[in-house]
Amino acid sequence: MLRTIFLLSLLFSLSNASVQDFCVANLKRAETPAGYPCIRPIHVKAKDFVFSLGIPGNTTNIISAAVTPGFSAQFPGLNGLGLSTARLDLAPKGVIPMHTHPGASEVLFVLDGYITAGFVSSANSVYVQTLKPGQVMVFPQGLLHFQINAGKSPAAAFVTFSSASPGLQILDFALFANSLPTELVSATTFLDPALVKKLKGVLGGTG
Ligand SMILES: *[C@@H]1O[C@H](CO)[C@@H](O)[C@H](O)[C@H]1NC(C)=O
């Protein structure tokens, strides 16, 4: 008898868990750490589950690269699914500088051109590969990684993250684009103070 009750309650909780198939973002409400509140299912349309990443981003900038996000705010159907996506464009010589996503692993799928990509493990092992169209590379959660255009023509890729909020910390910005005093940056990185000052100048840091 107890066993039957247990099995029934398990079945009930399982079926209950699958009742809500999706939670299309209500963008009129504020985003919370758990995502946006859902719009009512009756208002959900097929187009909520579709997003276009077909247009290259503008790469006229200091890194000759652009990241076009497809997060819940742009792509409401993703809300609550623990995923996000983006398009990466790299002009010739374009670079996505060394960075980490504290909250997600990343899968990168090359669409066009050649991209040299790599990451550094916690053991400081280096994994670098030059990728061609159709190849996919995965970057484990939290590890420092980068992408560089390895060819003479523009390169593009789609990326998918294993979280709705992958987070982003760019190493050079963390070191040189804020008010951490030059002497502390220098003392904690072993870099020459003149170099620290120069990089602060380029990246908009002070101190
Ligand atoms: C790309 O960005 C640059 C620099 O902000 C700007 O001057 C240019 O007009 C933009 N190009 C397009 C097509 O939006």
The ligand as an SDF file (V2000), in Angstrom:
LIG
                    3D

 14 14  0  0  0  0  0  0  0  0999 V2000
   29.5910   50.6130  -37.6330 C   0  0  0  0  0  0  0  0  0  0  0  0
   30.1400   51.2530  -36.4920 O   0  0  0  0  0  0  0  0  0  0  0  0
   30.8960   52.4110  -36.8140 C   0  0  0  0  0  0  0  0  0  0  0  0
   31.5720   52.8790  -35.5280 C   0  0  0  0  0  0  0  0  0  0  0  0
   30.6490   52.9950  -34.4690 O   0  0  0  0  0  0  0  0  0  0  0  0
   29.9860   53.4540  -37.4440 C   0  0  0  0  0  0  0  0  0  0  0  0
   30.7390   54.5890  -37.7740 O   0  0  0  0  0  0  0  0  0  0  0  0
   29.3480   52.8510  -38.6850 C   0  0  0  0  0  0  0  0  0  0  0  0
   28.4040   53.7610  -39.2270 O   0  0  0  0  0  0  0  0  0  0  0  0
   28.6500   51.5370  -38.3680 C   0  0  0  0  0  0  0  0  0  0  0  0
   28.2030   50.9150  -39.6170 N   0  0  0  0  0  0  0  0  0  0  0  0
   26.9690   50.4900  -39.8050 C   0  0  0  0  0  0  0  0  0  0  0  0
   26.6780   49.8590  -41.1160 C   0  0  0  0  0  0  0  0  0  0  0  0
   26.1110   50.6070  -38.9430 O   0  0  0  0  0  0  0  0  0  0  0  0
  1  2  1  0
  1 10  1  0
  2  3  1  0
  3  4  1  0
  3  6  1  0
  4  5  1  0
  6  7  1  0
  6  8  1  0
  8  9  1  0
  8 10  1  0
 10 11  1  0
 11 12  1  0
 12 13  1  0
 12 14  2  0
M  END
$$$$
